[in-house]
Amino acid sequence: MDNFSYLAQSAFPLVWMLVPAIGAFLRARHAPTTRERLEIWQRWWAIGALGFGSLWMTVAFLAFPEVMATAIGFERTPFLFEIAFANLGLAVMGFRAASASARERVTIGLGAGMFLWGALVGHVYQWFVNGVHSPGNTGGVLANDLLIPAVMIILAVWSRKLRPATVA
């Protein structure tokens, strides 16, 4: 694999964070309040980063299992089918988060984090212990696995802090 191909494959997952970030930035510039800007960011992140990013992984693992196995540096196994449906669950949670409360978004972020942070640990382990430097095991996927749930949780916690006080 040439350097450009490796770089392109390694960096591609970053699309799922960059597009929502750019979209949210552009859309939120005109929001009159911090709460409205924060809501815009949460929706873009939930739908774009977690929802569509995970849906893309579902389709990729189901439609192109050989390509995905090569990308992550492993042989094709039935586990790829399971990864596809784990990502489908993340996609459903991401789309649900678009209209969820801040509390639900924290929970969705934590749920996504359990899978993605576990995947991150697995990628790093394979990288350092077994020398797996495949583009789907290092690079952009590491940033996605770490940041997609972390940003979702941070935005939701910030949103909870800004909510109006309720009367008991």
N, C-alpha and C positions, 0 to 999 in steps of 0.2 A: 504494500500500500504506500503510495507516495505521500509526502508531507501535507500537501493541500487536501487530499482526500481524507487523511487522518484528522486534520484540523477541522474540516467541515463536519465530519461525522461526530467528532468529539464536542464541537460547539453547538450543534443543532439543538440539543435540549434547552439551551438558553432562550430560544424563541418563546418558549412557554412562560418565561418570566418577563422578557423584554417587551413583547407586544402588550400584555396587560399593563405593565408599568407605564409605557408610553401612552396608551389609551387613557389610563386613569389620570395621568399628569395633564394631558390635553383637555380632558373633560372637566377635571376638578378645578382648573384655573379660574373658571367663571362661577364657581359655587360661592355663595355669599358667606357661609359659615364654616367653621372647622368641622362641625358635626356632619354637614352635607358633603364636604370634601372627603372626610373619612369614610362615609357611607359609599361614595363613588369608588374609592380605592378598594374597599372590601368587596364590592360586587365585581369589579374588574378582576381582582385577584382570584376570587372564588370561581368565577366562570372561566376566565382565561387560563390562569396558571394551574389550578387544581382540576377544574372541570374538563376543559379541552385538552390540556396536557395529558391527563390520565386517559381520556377517551382516545387520543392519538396512540398511546401506548397499548391500549386494548386492541385497537385495529391492527397495529403493527405486529403484535405478538400472535394474533389469530391469523392474519392474512399472510404474513411473511416470517414464519417461525425460524426458517433456516437463516435468513438475513439477521434476525434479532439474536439468534444464538451466536452467530459469528461476531456480531457487534459487541456482545458482552464477553466474548472470549471463551465460550463453552460449546459443548456438543448439544445437539437438539435432544431435549428430554421432555417427558410429559409435564414437567414442572413449568415449562413455558406457557402451557394452557392455564395453569393456576395463576401465574403472574398476570396473564391477560385479564382474568376475572377479578383478581385483587384490584387491578387498575380500574376496572369497570365500577367496582364499589367506590373507589376514590372519586371517579367522575360523577357518580350519582350524588355523593356527599358534596362535591364542589358545586354542582348545579343547585342543590338544596340550600347551600350556604348563601346563595345570592339573595334569598328572601328570608333568611333566618334571623333570629335575634342575636345580639352580641354573645349571649351565654351559649347559644347553640353553636355559634361560629367558633368559640373557644373549644367546645367539645369536638367539633368536626376537625379543627386544626390538630387537636391532640390525637384523634383517631388516625388522621392521615400521617401524623408524625410517627406513630407506632410502626406503621409499615415502611414509610420512607426513611426514617432514621435507622431502622433495622437494615434496610437495603444499603444505606450509606456505610454502616459498619461492615457489612458484607463486602461491598466494593473495595473499601480501604484494606480490609483483610486480604482479599484476593490480590490486590495490587502489591502490597508489601510482603506478604508471606509466600505467595505463589507466582509473583511476577507477572500478573495479568494486566497488561497495559492496553488492552483493546479499547477503542474509542467509546464503546458503550459501558465500560467499566470505570473509566477515569474521565476527567474533564467536566463538561457541562452537567452531566448526570449527577455528579457529586454536589454541585451548587444547587441543583433542583431539589435533590433529596433533603438537603439541609434547610434551604431557605423557603420553599413553598409552604410547608406547615408552620415554620417559625414566623414568617411574616403574617400568615393568617391569624395566628394566635396573638401576636403583638398588636395587630390592628384591632382585633376584637376586644382585647383587654383595654386598649386605649379608648375604644368606643364605649365600653362599660363605664369608664371613669368620667366620660363626658355626658353621660345620660342625665336627664333632669332628675332631681330628687323626687322620690315618690312619698306621698302622704300615707302614713301607717294607719 
